[in-house]
Amino acid sequence: QLPGANRLRAMEDFFKPTLAEYQFEGRREPIEQALAGGKEAWWRLAQLLPAVAQASGASAAHEASLRGEAAFRMIENHEAVLRDVCNPSKTHNIKGKPLKQAELARVPMAGAFYASQCMREVCRRLIGDKPGADQCKEHLDGSPDASKVWVTTCLYLMCRIQAHKDEMPGRTPDYAYNAVFPMRAVLQEVAMHAMGMGP
């Protein structure tokens, strides 16, 4: 743990500042609140990196370096990912450009807190069985809304992320090719967990 001002400075250096384009239609308060409220939790996850070889569940079948890359990419870019997951527009992406993959079901803005929570749990599992990881574990609150948002978040990201330019022409791949596989595996695992069908 870094003390006081040094810790805040380290957080600011790690997380990218909000781009002006993200608010081209004004502030979307549920998303802004989820981002502000989750910053400490995201920072704790960032401090757990890199991933370790020992891992449980779906992560166990994948190399630590690939899991770590997948987790790092989501942690570093969690603001853009969350805004995308909860984008209410049917015509424009989070930067005001024409929307691609409009057919994918996104999370209503009101579910931004739960979506962010779900994304953190995915990253935690990708990092592996590391000291401090249990303290970062995210828990469903038992409400149907939370479970539904976790499942929708996972399914959306499973379809949305790409490793090769041919998967979605016109979009830059989100991950190095092999890093997508652990991410998709853990997204599926967390979706099953949210449905009460897995750990």
KETI-501352 format. One record per residue (C-alpha): residue number from 1; x, y, z; residue in three letters. Coordinates in Angstrom, 2 decimals, always signed. Layout:
BEGIN
+-----+---------+---------+---------+-----+
:   k :       X :       Y :       Z :   r :
+-----+---------+---------+---------+-----+
: NUM :       X :       Y :       Z : ALA :
...
+-----+---------+---------+---------+-----+
END
This chain:
BEGIN
+-----+---------+---------+---------+-----+
:   k :       X :       Y :       Z :   r :
+-----+---------+---------+---------+-----+
:   1 :   +0.00 :   +0.00 :   +0.00 : GLN :
:   2 :   +1.36 :   +3.39 :   -0.95 : LEU :
:   3 :   +0.75 :   +6.23 :   +1.53 : PRO :
:   4 :   -1.58 :   +9.16 :   +0.93 : GLY :
:   5 :   -0.67 :  +11.44 :   -1.97 : ALA :
:   6 :   +1.74 :   +8.92 :   -3.52 : ASN :
:   7 :   -1.02 :   +6.34 :   -3.73 : ARG :
:   8 :   -3.42 :   +8.78 :   -5.37 : LEU :
:   9 :   -0.74 :   +9.80 :   -7.85 : ARG :
:  10 :   -0.06 :   +6.16 :   -8.70 : ALA :
:  11 :   -3.76 :   +5.57 :   -9.30 : MET :
:  12 :   -4.00 :   +8.60 :  -11.56 : GLU :
:  13 :   -0.94 :   +7.45 :  -13.52 : ASP :
:  14 :   -2.36 :   +3.96 :  -14.02 : PHE :
:  15 :   -5.92 :   +4.78 :  -15.02 : PHE :
:  16 :   -6.46 :   +6.73 :  -18.20 : LYS :
:  17 :   -8.31 :  +10.06 :  -17.89 : PRO :
:  18 :  -11.87 :  +10.22 :  -19.15 : THR :
:  19 :  -11.94 :  +11.20 :  -22.82 : LEU :
:  20 :  -14.11 :  +14.17 :  -23.74 : ALA :
:  21 :  -15.70 :  +12.06 :  -26.49 : GLU :
:  22 :  -17.18 :   +9.73 :  -23.88 : TYR :
:  23 :  -19.54 :  +12.50 :  -22.81 : GLN :
:  24 :  -20.55 :  +13.76 :  -26.25 : PHE :
:  25 :  -24.20 :  +13.42 :  -25.21 : GLU :
:  26 :  -23.60 :  +14.64 :  -21.67 : GLY :
:  27 :  -22.93 :  +12.76 :  -18.46 : ARG :
:  28 :  -24.60 :   +9.40 :  -17.99 : ARG :
:  29 :  -24.94 :   +9.48 :  -14.23 : GLU :
:  30 :  -25.38 :   +5.76 :  -13.42 : PRO :
:  31 :  -22.17 :   +5.01 :  -15.32 : ILE :
:  32 :  -20.30 :   +7.94 :  -13.77 : GLU :
:  33 :  -21.36 :   +6.80 :  -10.30 : GLN :
:  34 :  -20.30 :   +3.21 :  -10.96 : ALA :
:  35 :  -16.90 :   +4.40 :  -12.19 : LEU :
:  36 :  -16.33 :   +6.68 :   -9.22 : ALA :
:  37 :  -17.55 :   +4.12 :   -6.71 : GLY :
:  38 :  -15.47 :   +1.31 :   -8.17 : GLY :
:  39 :  -12.14 :   +3.08 :   -8.57 : LYS :
:  40 :  -10.62 :   +1.76 :   -5.34 : GLU :
:  41 :  -11.71 :   -1.79 :   -6.17 : ALA :
:  42 :  -10.17 :   -1.56 :   -9.63 : TRP :
:  43 :   -6.95 :   -0.22 :   -8.14 : TRP :
:  44 :   -6.77 :   -3.15 :   -5.70 : ARG :
:  45 :   -7.07 :   -5.51 :   -8.67 : LEU :
:  46 :   -4.35 :   -3.65 :  -10.55 : ALA :
:  47 :   -2.05 :   -4.16 :   -7.58 : GLN :
:  48 :   -2.60 :   -7.94 :   -7.77 : LEU :
:  49 :   -1.04 :   -8.11 :  -11.24 : LEU :
:  50 :   +0.76 :   -9.99 :  -12.72 : PRO :
:  51 :   -1.18 :  -13.25 :  -12.87 : ALA :
:  52 :   +0.25 :  -16.37 :  -11.22 : VAL :
:  53 :   +0.47 :  -19.96 :  -12.44 : ALA :
:  54 :   -1.76 :  -21.33 :   -9.69 : GLN :
:  55 :   -5.39 :  -20.78 :  -10.69 : ALA :
:  56 :   -8.78 :  -22.37 :  -10.16 : SER :
:  57 :  -11.76 :  -23.14 :  -12.37 : GLY :
:  58 :  -11.68 :  -22.06 :  -16.00 : ALA :
:  59 :   -8.43 :  -20.12 :  -15.51 : SER :
:  60 :   -6.50 :  -23.26 :  -14.58 : ALA :
:  61 :   -6.40 :  -24.42 :  -18.21 : ALA :
:  62 :   -4.66 :  -21.25 :  -19.43 : HIS :
:  63 :   -1.14 :  -19.87 :  -19.13 : GLU :
:  64 :   -0.58 :  -17.18 :  -16.53 : ALA :
:  65 :   +0.98 :  -14.79 :  -19.06 : SER :
:  66 :   -2.13 :  -14.90 :  -21.27 : LEU :
:  67 :   -4.51 :  -14.60 :  -18.32 : ARG :
:  68 :   -2.48 :  -11.70 :  -17.03 : GLY :
:  69 :   -2.60 :   -9.89 :  -20.34 : GLU :
:  70 :   -6.36 :  -10.34 :  -20.57 : ALA :
:  71 :   -6.86 :   -9.08 :  -17.00 : ALA :
:  72 :   -4.51 :   -6.15 :  -17.49 : PHE :
:  73 :   -6.28 :   -5.01 :  -20.65 : ARG :
:  74 :   -9.66 :   -4.99 :  -18.94 : MET :
:  75 :   -8.39 :   -3.32 :  -15.76 : ILE :
:  76 :   -6.55 :   -0.62 :  -17.68 : GLU :
:  77 :   -9.51 :   +0.01 :  -20.01 : ASN :
:  78 :  -12.36 :   -0.70 :  -17.62 : HIS :
:  79 :  -13.93 :   +2.74 :  -18.13 : GLU :
:  80 :  -14.28 :   +2.32 :  -21.89 : ALA :
:  81 :  -15.44 :   -1.28 :  -21.48 : VAL :
:  82 :  -18.09 :   -0.35 :  -18.92 : LEU :
:  83 :  -19.35 :   +2.54 :  -21.06 : ARG :
:  84 :  -19.58 :   +0.17 :  -24.00 : ASP :
:  85 :  -21.38 :   -2.55 :  -22.03 : VAL :
:  86 :  -23.93 :   +0.01 :  -20.79 : CYS :
:  87 :  -24.16 :   +2.17 :  -23.91 : ASN :
:  88 :  -27.86 :   +3.11 :  -24.27 : PRO :
:  89 :  -27.56 :   +4.37 :  -27.84 : SER :
:  90 :  -28.84 :   +2.21 :  -30.68 : LYS :
:  91 :  -26.98 :   +4.26 :  -33.29 : THR :
:  92 :  -23.70 :   +5.57 :  -31.83 : HIS :
:  93 :  -20.78 :   +4.10 :  -29.92 : ASN :
:  94 :  -19.29 :   +5.69 :  -26.81 : ILE :
:  95 :  -17.27 :   +8.15 :  -28.92 : LYS :
:  96 :  -20.23 :   +9.24 :  -31.06 : GLY :
:  97 :  -19.27 :   +7.16 :  -34.09 : LYS :
:  98 :  -21.70 :   +4.79 :  -35.89 : PRO :
:  99 :  -22.46 :   +1.80 :  -33.69 : LEU :
: 100 :  -21.24 :   -1.64 :  -34.73 : LYS :
: 101 :  -22.73 :   -4.93 :  -33.47 : GLN :
: 102 :  -25.95 :   -3.13 :  -32.59 : ALA :
: 103 :  -27.65 :   -6.52 :  -32.44 : GLU :
: 104 :  -25.83 :   -7.43 :  -29.20 : LEU :
: 105 :  -27.82 :   -7.03 :  -25.98 : ALA :
: 106 :  -26.26 :   -4.43 :  -23.73 : ARG :
: 107 :  -26.83 :   -3.69 :  -20.05 : VAL :
: 108 :  -29.23 :   -0.86 :  -19.14 : PRO :
: 109 :  -27.40 :   +2.10 :  -17.62 : MET :
: 110 :  -29.13 :   +1.46 :  -14.29 : ALA :
: 111 :  -27.14 :   -1.78 :  -14.08 : GLY :
: 112 :  -23.72 :   -0.13 :  -14.42 : ALA :
: 113 :  -22.75 :   -0.88 :  -10.80 : PHE :
: 114 :  -23.41 :   -4.60 :  -11.25 : TYR :
: 115 :  -21.70 :   -4.67 :  -14.66 : ALA :
: 116 :  -18.56 :   -3.12 :  -13.20 : SER :
: 117 :  -18.68 :   -5.60 :  -10.33 : GLN :
: 118 :  -18.95 :   -8.51 :  -12.77 : CYS :
: 119 :  -16.00 :   -7.26 :  -14.83 : MET :
: 120 :  -13.85 :   -7.08 :  -11.70 : ARG :
: 121 :  -14.73 :  -10.65 :  -10.75 : GLU :
: 122 :  -13.69 :  -11.82 :  -14.21 : VAL :
: 123 :  -10.32 :  -10.07 :  -13.81 : CYS :
: 124 :   -9.83 :  -11.46 :  -10.31 : ARG :
: 125 :  -10.31 :  -15.02 :  -11.57 : ARG :
: 126 :   -7.94 :  -14.42 :  -14.48 : LEU :
: 127 :   -5.18 :  -13.26 :  -12.13 : ILE :
: 128 :   -5.27 :  -16.59 :  -10.28 : GLY :
: 129 :   -4.96 :  -17.87 :   -6.73 : ASP :
: 130 :   -2.75 :  -15.14 :   -5.35 : LYS :
: 131 :   -2.49 :  -13.72 :   -1.81 : PRO :
: 132 :   -5.00 :  -10.89 :   -1.56 : GLY :
: 133 :   -7.23 :  -12.19 :   -4.36 : ALA :
: 134 :   -9.90 :  -13.43 :   -1.95 : ASP :
: 135 :  -10.22 :   -9.90 :   -0.53 : GLN :
: 136 :  -11.04 :   -8.67 :   -4.04 : CYS :
: 137 :  -13.80 :  -11.22 :   -4.62 : LYS :
: 138 :  -17.08 :   -9.74 :   -5.83 : GLU :
: 139 :  -20.35 :  -11.17 :   -4.52 : HIS :
: 140 :  -23.81 :  -11.20 :   -6.06 : LEU :
: 141 :  -26.26 :   -9.51 :   -3.70 : ASP :
: 142 :  -28.95 :  -12.11 :   -4.33 : GLY :
: 143 :  -31.21 :   -9.87 :   -6.40 : SER :
: 144 :  -32.52 :  -11.01 :   -9.79 : PRO :
: 145 :  -31.29 :   -7.73 :  -11.28 : ASP :
: 146 :  -27.70 :   -8.40 :  -10.24 : ALA :
: 147 :  -27.70 :  -11.92 :  -11.67 : SER :
: 148 :  -29.27 :  -10.76 :  -14.93 : LYS :
: 149 :  -26.73 :   -7.96 :  -15.34 : VAL :
: 150 :  -23.78 :  -10.27 :  -14.66 : TRP :
: 151 :  -25.04 :  -12.75 :  -17.27 : VAL :
: 152 :  -25.75 :  -10.02 :  -19.84 : THR :
: 153 :  -22.33 :   -8.44 :  -19.25 : THR :
: 154 :  -20.55 :  -11.75 :  -19.77 : CYS :
: 155 :  -22.51 :  -12.72 :  -22.87 : LEU :
: 156 :  -22.02 :   -9.28 :  -24.40 : TYR :
: 157 :  -18.27 :   -9.32 :  -23.84 : LEU :
: 158 :  -17.92 :  -12.89 :  -25.09 : MET :
: 159 :  -19.38 :  -11.75 :  -28.40 : CYS :
: 160 :  -17.83 :   -8.29 :  -28.42 : ARG :
: 161 :  -14.14 :   -8.93 :  -27.76 : ILE :
: 162 :  -12.02 :   -9.96 :  -30.71 : GLN :
: 163 :   -8.54 :  -11.29 :  -31.28 : ALA :
: 164 :   -8.30 :  -11.06 :  -35.06 : HIS :
: 165 :   -9.27 :   -8.32 :  -37.48 : LYS :
: 166 :  -11.33 :  -10.78 :  -39.53 : ASP :
: 167 :  -13.70 :  -11.41 :  -36.61 : GLU :
: 168 :  -15.12 :   -7.91 :  -36.96 : MET :
: 169 :  -13.81 :   -6.06 :  -40.04 : PRO :
: 170 :  -13.24 :   -2.38 :  -39.33 : GLY :
: 171 :  -12.50 :   -2.86 :  -35.62 : ARG :
: 172 :   -9.03 :   -3.12 :  -34.10 : THR :
: 173 :   -8.60 :   -6.39 :  -32.18 : PRO :
: 174 :   -9.04 :   -5.96 :  -28.41 : ASP :
: 175 :   -6.48 :   -8.56 :  -27.36 : TYR :
: 176 :   -3.51 :  -10.48 :  -28.63 : ALA :
: 177 :   -4.86 :  -13.58 :  -30.32 : TYR :
: 178 :   -4.24 :  -16.16 :  -27.56 : ASN :
: 179 :   -5.28 :  -13.88 :  -24.70 : ALA :
: 180 :   -8.89 :  -13.94 :  -25.86 : VAL :
: 181 :   -9.29 :  -17.62 :  -25.00 : PHE :
: 182 :   -8.83 :  -17.33 :  -21.21 : PRO :
: 183 :  -10.98 :  -14.21 :  -21.19 : MET :
: 184 :  -13.86 :  -15.94 :  -22.97 : ARG :
: 185 :  -13.51 :  -19.03 :  -20.78 : ALA :
: 186 :  -13.73 :  -17.03 :  -17.57 : VAL :
: 187 :  -16.59 :  -14.88 :  -18.89 : LEU :
: 188 :  -18.51 :  -18.09 :  -19.52 : GLN :
: 189 :  -17.65 :  -19.37 :  -16.04 : GLU :
: 190 :  -18.82 :  -16.16 :  -14.35 : VAL :
: 191 :  -22.05 :  -16.20 :  -16.38 : ALA :
: 192 :  -22.71 :  -19.75 :  -15.18 : MET :
: 193 :  -21.96 :  -18.66 :  -11.62 : HIS :
: 194 :  -24.48 :  -15.82 :  -11.91 : ALA :
: 195 :  -27.08 :  -18.33 :  -13.05 : MET :
: 196 :  -26.38 :  -20.50 :  -10.01 : GLY :
: 197 :  -24.74 :  -23.21 :  -12.08 : MET :
: 198 :  -21.10 :  -22.99 :  -11.05 : GLY :
: 199 :  -18.55 :  -21.63 :   -8.54 : PRO :
+-----+---------+---------+---------+-----+
END
